[in-house]
Amino acid sequence: MDNNYANHCIECTVTNCKNHNSTKNFCALETIKVGTHEANPTVSQCTDCQSFELKCGGCK
């Protein structure tokens, strides 16, 4: 996956996500999946980016 790509339609500030653009606050994916962890979401905090993958800094 090319993290140098910045999808200017998907802003993102989650820098510990594997899909975060390495130099800008955009997602490097073409599309993302948004979901919820609530039965009846009423505020933005109830939603989740289900495309999130933890960036592995020093993994082997």
Secondary structure as the mmCIF struct_conf table of DSSP 4:
data_model
#
loop_
_struct_conf.conf_type_id
_struct_conf.id
_struct_conf.beg_label_comp_id
_struct_conf.beg_label_asym_id
_struct_conf.beg_label_seq_id
_struct_conf.end_label_comp_id
_struct_conf.end_label_asym_id
_struct_conf.end_label_seq_id
TURN_TY1_P TURN_TY1_P1 ASN A 3 ASN A 4
STRN STRN1 ASN A 7 GLU A 11
TURN_TY1_P TURN_TY1_P2 THR A 15 ASN A 16
STRN STRN2 CYS A 17 CYS A 17
TURN_TY1_P TURN_TY1_P3 LYS A 18 ASN A 19
STRN STRN3 HIS A 20 HIS A 20
BEND BEND1 SER A 22 ASN A 25
STRN STRN4 PHE A 26 CYS A 27
BEND BEND2 ALA A 28 GLU A 30
STRN STRN5 VAL A 34 THR A 36
BEND BEND3 HIS A 37 ASN A 40
BEND BEND4 VAL A 43 VAL A 43
HELX_RH_3T_P HELX_RH_3T_P1 SER A 44 CYS A 46
STRN STRN6 THR A 47 CYS A 49
TURN_TY1_P TURN_TY1_P4 GLN A 50 SER A 51
STRN STRN7 LEU A 54 LEU A 54
BEND BEND5 GLY A 57 GLY A 58
#
